Amino acid sequence: MFSAYEELSQTGELGPAGFELLLRLVHQIRRSSGFPPPEGHLEWTDDAAYDVVAAMLTRGGAGQRFVTTCYVSAVDDSSLERLFLASIKHFLIDEAKKTPRGKLRRRTASRMADSTDFRRAPGSPPRWMLSEHPENAVWQGDLDDLIAAAQRVRGVGITRWNHSGPTPARTVEALMTILTQVLRHAGGAVREEDLAKVLEARFELLAPARFASLYADDGALLDPTGEAHPPTAADPAGSAGTAADIWQQLTGNERLLLPYLDEDTHYAAQLLEIGPAQAAAVVDGLKEKLRLALTHDSDQVSVMKALLERCADPPADPPSDVVRTQ
């Protein structure tokens, strides 16, 4: 059986042995460097490694250049393996930078680099420590322990998070407070990737959007108490008209918040990118408007359904008081 180098040198193409070598090296690098799995995978598996190699070899002409470079530059199995390792690492770095966690890593690393409270440890992968720590101190514990330490820090929260543009000053302060306490708990340098995971877990920064359940399994509309109401024979045109009148009375933030009334105030603050007290006032105001508008309506469920259907189709020109997140 040919080795990967013999296969490449004789055919000028990547064959089964070369592909198997790439798969093995992907696993080797992800174990030592902590790269996230590719899009569409929750964890590293053989299928995830296969998708990485396939993406490397098929992306916009770069795959053929990669094979050609290896064919020209490699002189034996060892040199081919080094070329493969460098190529895989650069590819995974490029892919990681595109992910939300990759952006979070770069954002926090930039802030730590600007602060005298932190310093980057020498070597790879990138690690950060407090300036007060000895240079050779490296944390080697369990990630869940760091996440638990972050959760124990009280009085720190984020009510505004933008995925592009400058980070709000209060958000930076919150991030740095958590990082300081976590690194102090660790007692040494922690991988940049792990710090991003801690922040992600502490503030739910990269969690997918949550949507309240509006309908039961049979399609009946759920009211705020969670009880299902079957469709009624009320005049749909009348309900739509009432809903339109109520809609006109709502502010932009109230319209944005309408489908999420069963969420807590903290969620409302994150959604609207405002402070908790202001978010609580918006929630209370919206509930009071709905109570007054629906008190004397004979078919409250149909009116609410018509209102919620309006939320599914955002206006072409968002109201000026709505602050939308990316």
C-alpha positions as CSV (number, residue, x, y, z in Angstrom):
1,M,0.0,0.0,0.0
2,F,1.3,3.4,-1.0
3,S,2.0,6.1,1.7
4,A,0.4,9.5,1.2
5,Y,3.6,10.9,-0.2
6,E,4.2,8.0,-2.6
7,E,0.6,8.3,-3.8
8,L,0.9,12.1,-4.4
9,S,4.4,11.9,-6.0
10,Q,3.3,9.2,-8.5
11,T,-0.1,10.5,-9.5
12,G,0.1,14.2,-8.7
13,E,-3.3,13.9,-7.0
14,L,-4.6,13.4,-3.5
15,G,-5.7,9.8,-3.1
16,P,-7.2,7.6,-0.3
17,A,-4.0,7.6,1.7
18,G,-3.6,11.3,1.5
19,F,-7.2,11.9,2.5
20,E,-6.9,9.5,5.5
21,L,-3.8,11.4,6.6
22,L,-5.7,14.7,6.4
23,L,-8.5,13.3,8.5
24,R,-6.1,12.0,11.1
25,L,-4.3,15.4,11.3
26,V,-7.6,17.3,11.6
27,H,-8.3,15.3,14.8
28,Q,-4.7,15.8,16.0
29,I,-4.9,19.6,15.6
30,R,-8.4,20.1,17.0
31,R,-7.4,18.1,20.1
32,S,-4.3,20.2,20.7
33,S,-5.7,23.6,19.7
34,G,-9.4,23.6,20.7
35,F,-10.9,24.6,17.4
36,P,-14.7,24.5,17.3
37,P,-16.3,21.9,15.1
38,P,-17.4,23.0,11.6
39,E,-20.8,24.5,11.0
40,G,-23.6,21.9,11.2
41,H,-21.8,19.8,13.9
42,L,-22.2,20.2,17.7
43,E,-19.1,18.2,18.4
44,W,-16.0,16.8,16.7
45,T,-16.7,13.4,15.0
46,D,-15.3,11.6,12.0
47,D,-18.0,13.2,10.0
48,A,-17.0,16.6,11.2
49,A,-13.4,16.0,10.3
50,Y,-14.5,14.7,6.9
51,D,-16.5,18.0,6.3
52,V,-13.4,20.0,7.2
53,V,-11.2,18.2,4.7
54,A,-13.9,18.3,2.0
55,A,-14.3,22.1,2.5
56,M,-10.5,22.6,2.3
57,L,-10.3,20.7,-1.0
58,T,-13.3,22.3,-2.7
59,R,-13.3,25.9,-1.7
60,G,-12.9,28.3,-4.7
61,G,-9.7,26.9,-6.3
62,A,-7.8,26.9,-3.1
63,G,-8.1,23.1,-2.9
64,Q,-6.2,22.5,-6.1
65,R,-3.6,25.0,-5.2
66,F,-3.1,23.2,-1.9
67,V,-2.6,19.8,-3.7
68,T,-0.2,21.4,-6.2
69,T,1.8,23.1,-3.5
70,C,2.2,19.8,-1.6
71,Y,3.1,18.0,-4.8
72,V,5.9,20.5,-5.6
73,S,7.2,21.2,-2.0
74,A,7.1,17.8,-0.3
75,V,10.2,15.6,-0.5
76,D,9.1,12.8,1.9
77,D,6.3,11.7,4.2
78,S,7.5,13.9,7.0
79,S,7.6,17.1,4.9
80,L,4.2,16.3,3.5
81,E,2.7,15.9,6.9
82,R,4.2,19.3,8.0
83,L,2.6,20.9,4.9
84,F,-0.7,19.2,5.7
85,L,-0.6,20.4,9.4
86,A,0.1,24.0,8.5
87,S,-2.6,24.1,5.9
88,I,-5.2,22.5,8.2
89,K,-4.4,24.9,11.0
90,H,-4.6,28.0,8.8
91,F,-7.9,26.8,7.4
92,L,-9.4,26.1,10.8
93,I,-8.2,29.6,12.0
94,D,-9.9,31.2,9.1
95,E,-13.1,29.3,9.7
96,A,-13.1,30.0,13.4
97,K,-12.8,33.7,12.8
98,K,-16.1,33.6,10.9
99,T,-18.0,32.1,13.8
100,P,-19.7,34.1,16.5
101,R,-17.4,32.7,19.1
102,G,-14.4,33.6,17.0
103,K,-15.6,37.2,16.9
104,L,-16.1,37.1,20.6
105,R,-12.6,35.8,21.1
106,R,-11.1,38.6,19.0
107,R,-13.1,41.2,20.7
108,T,-12.2,40.2,24.2
109,A,-8.5,39.5,23.3
110,S,-8.3,43.0,21.9
111,R,-9.7,44.5,25.1
112,M,-7.3,42.4,27.3
113,A,-4.4,43.5,25.2
114,D,-5.3,47.1,25.8
115,S,-5.4,46.6,29.6
116,T,-2.5,46.5,32.0
117,D,-4.5,44.0,34.2
118,F,-3.9,41.2,31.7
119,R,-1.1,39.7,29.7
120,R,-0.8,37.1,27.0
121,A,1.2,34.0,27.9
122,P,3.9,32.9,25.5
123,G,3.4,30.0,23.2
124,S,0.5,28.5,21.4
125,P,-2.5,28.2,21.5
126,P,-3.1,31.8,22.8
127,R,-3.6,32.0,26.5
128,W,-4.3,34.9,28.9
129,M,-3.5,35.5,32.5
130,L,-3.6,38.3,35.0
131,S,-0.5,40.5,35.2
132,E,-0.1,39.5,38.8
133,H,0.3,35.8,37.9
134,P,3.8,34.2,37.5
135,E,4.7,33.8,33.8
136,N,4.8,30.0,33.9
137,A,1.5,29.6,35.7
138,V,-0.9,27.6,33.4
139,W,-4.4,26.5,34.3
140,Q,-5.1,22.9,33.5
141,G,-8.5,22.3,35.2
142,D,-12.0,21.5,34.0
143,L,-13.8,24.1,31.9
144,D,-17.1,23.6,33.9
145,D,-15.2,24.8,37.0
146,L,-14.4,28.1,35.3
147,I,-18.0,28.5,34.1
148,A,-19.2,27.9,37.7
149,A,-16.8,30.5,39.0
150,A,-18.2,33.0,36.4
151,Q,-21.7,32.2,37.5
152,R,-20.9,33.0,41.1
153,V,-20.0,36.6,40.3
154,R,-23.0,38.7,41.2
155,G,-24.1,42.2,40.2
156,V,-22.7,41.9,36.7
157,G,-25.0,41.8,33.6
158,I,-25.2,42.8,30.0
159,T,-28.3,44.6,28.7
160,R,-26.8,45.4,25.3
161,W,-24.7,43.3,23.0
162,N,-24.0,44.1,19.4
163,H,-22.4,41.6,17.0
164,S,-20.7,44.4,15.0
165,G,-19.4,47.8,15.6
166,P,-17.9,49.2,18.9
167,T,-18.7,47.4,22.2
168,P,-20.7,49.6,24.7
169,A,-18.6,50.7,27.6
170,R,-20.7,49.0,30.2
171,T,-20.6,45.8,28.3
172,V,-16.8,46.0,28.2
173,E,-16.7,46.6,31.9
174,A,-18.9,43.5,32.5
175,L,-16.8,41.3,30.3
176,M,-13.5,42.4,32.0
177,T,-15.0,41.9,35.4
178,I,-15.9,38.3,34.7
179,L,-12.6,37.6,33.0
180,T,-10.7,39.1,36.0
181,Q,-12.5,36.9,38.5
182,V,-12.3,33.8,36.3
183,L,-8.5,34.2,35.8
184,R,-8.0,34.9,39.5
185,H,-9.9,31.7,40.2
186,A,-7.8,29.8,37.7
187,G,-4.5,31.1,39.1
188,G,-2.8,31.1,35.8
189,A,-3.1,31.3,32.0
190,V,-6.3,30.1,30.4
191,R,-6.8,29.4,26.7
192,E,-8.4,32.2,24.8
193,E,-11.0,29.7,23.4
194,D,-12.0,28.6,26.9
195,L,-12.4,32.2,28.1
196,A,-14.7,32.9,25.2
197,K,-16.8,29.8,26.2
198,V,-17.0,31.0,29.8
199,L,-18.3,34.4,28.6
200,E,-20.7,32.7,26.2
201,A,-22.1,30.6,29.1
202,R,-22.2,33.4,31.6
203,F,-24.0,35.9,29.5
204,E,-25.7,33.6,27.0
205,L,-24.1,35.8,24.3
206,L,-24.3,33.4,21.4
207,A,-27.4,31.6,22.4
208,P,-30.0,31.2,19.5
209,A,-33.0,33.5,19.6
210,R,-35.8,32.2,21.7
211,F,-39.4,32.3,20.5
212,A,-42.4,32.0,22.7
213,S,-44.8,29.2,21.8
214,L,-48.0,30.9,20.4
215,Y,-49.9,27.8,19.3
216,A,-50.8,24.4,20.8
217,D,-50.1,21.2,18.8
218,D,-53.6,21.3,17.3
219,G,-53.1,24.9,16.0
220,A,-55.2,26.6,18.7
221,L,-53.9,29.9,19.9
222,L,-52.3,29.9,23.4
223,D,-53.3,32.8,25.7
224,P,-50.8,34.3,28.3
225,T,-52.0,31.8,30.9
226,G,-50.9,28.9,28.7
227,E,-54.4,27.7,28.0
228,A,-55.4,26.7,24.5
229,H,-58.4,28.3,22.8
230,P,-59.9,26.7,19.7
231,P,-60.6,28.9,16.7
232,T,-63.9,30.8,17.0
233,A,-66.5,31.7,14.4
234,A,-66.1,35.4,15.1
235,D,-65.9,37.9,12.3
236,P,-62.2,37.8,11.2
237,A,-62.5,41.2,9.6
238,G,-63.7,42.7,12.9
239,S,-60.8,41.2,14.8
240,A,-58.3,42.4,12.2
241,G,-59.7,45.9,12.5
242,T,-59.5,45.9,16.2
243,A,-55.9,44.5,16.0
244,A,-55.0,47.3,13.5
245,D,-56.3,50.0,16.0
246,I,-54.3,48.5,18.8
247,W,-51.2,48.1,16.6
248,Q,-51.3,51.8,15.9
249,Q,-51.2,52.6,19.6
250,L,-48.1,50.6,20.2
251,T,-44.6,52.0,20.2
252,G,-41.8,50.4,18.2
253,N,-40.3,48.7,21.2
254,E,-43.8,47.4,22.3
255,R,-44.3,45.9,18.8
256,L,-40.9,44.2,19.0
257,L,-41.7,42.8,22.5
258,L,-45.2,41.7,21.8
259,P,-44.4,38.0,20.9
260,Y,-42.2,37.6,24.0
261,L,-44.5,38.8,26.8
262,D,-44.0,35.5,28.7
263,E,-40.2,36.1,28.9
264,D,-38.6,37.8,32.0
265,T,-37.5,41.4,32.3
266,H,-33.8,40.5,31.7
267,Y,-34.7,38.9,28.3
268,A,-36.7,42.0,27.4
269,A,-33.8,44.2,28.3
270,Q,-31.5,42.2,26.0
271,L,-34.0,42.1,23.2
272,L,-34.6,45.9,23.3
273,E,-31.0,46.8,24.2
274,I,-32.1,48.9,27.1
275,G,-31.7,48.8,30.9
276,P,-33.7,46.5,33.1
277,A,-35.7,49.2,34.7
278,Q,-36.6,50.7,31.4
279,A,-37.4,47.3,30.0
280,A,-39.7,46.6,33.0
281,A,-41.6,49.8,32.3
282,V,-42.0,48.9,28.6
283,V,-43.4,45.4,29.6
284,D,-45.8,46.9,32.1
285,G,-47.0,49.6,29.7
286,L,-47.6,47.0,26.9
287,K,-49.6,44.7,29.2
288,E,-51.7,47.7,30.4
289,K,-52.4,48.8,26.9
290,L,-53.5,45.3,25.9
291,R,-55.7,44.9,29.0
292,L,-57.5,48.2,28.4
293,A,-57.9,47.5,24.7
294,L,-59.2,44.0,25.1
295,T,-61.4,44.3,28.2
296,H,-64.6,44.9,26.3
297,D,-63.8,42.9,23.2
298,S,-66.0,39.8,22.8
299,D,-63.2,37.8,21.0
300,Q,-59.9,38.6,22.6
301,V,-58.2,35.5,21.3
302,S,-58.9,36.3,17.6
303,V,-57.7,39.9,18.2
304,M,-54.5,38.7,19.8
305,K,-54.0,36.2,17.0
306,A,-54.3,39.1,14.5
307,L,-51.8,41.2,16.5
308,L,-49.3,38.3,16.6
309,E,-49.6,37.8,12.9
310,R,-48.6,41.4,12.4
311,C,-45.4,40.6,14.4
312,A,-44.5,37.9,11.9
313,D,-44.1,40.5,9.1
314,P,-41.9,43.4,10.2
315,P,-42.6,46.8,8.6
316,A,-40.5,47.9,5.7
317,D,-39.4,51.0,7.7
318,P,-38.9,50.1,11.4
319,P,-40.1,52.6,13.9
320,S,-37.5,55.1,15.0
321,D,-37.5,53.9,18.6
322,V,-36.7,50.3,17.8
323,V,-33.1,49.3,18.3
324,R,-32.6,46.1,16.4
325,T,-29.8,43.6,17.1
326,Q,-27.9,41.7,14.5
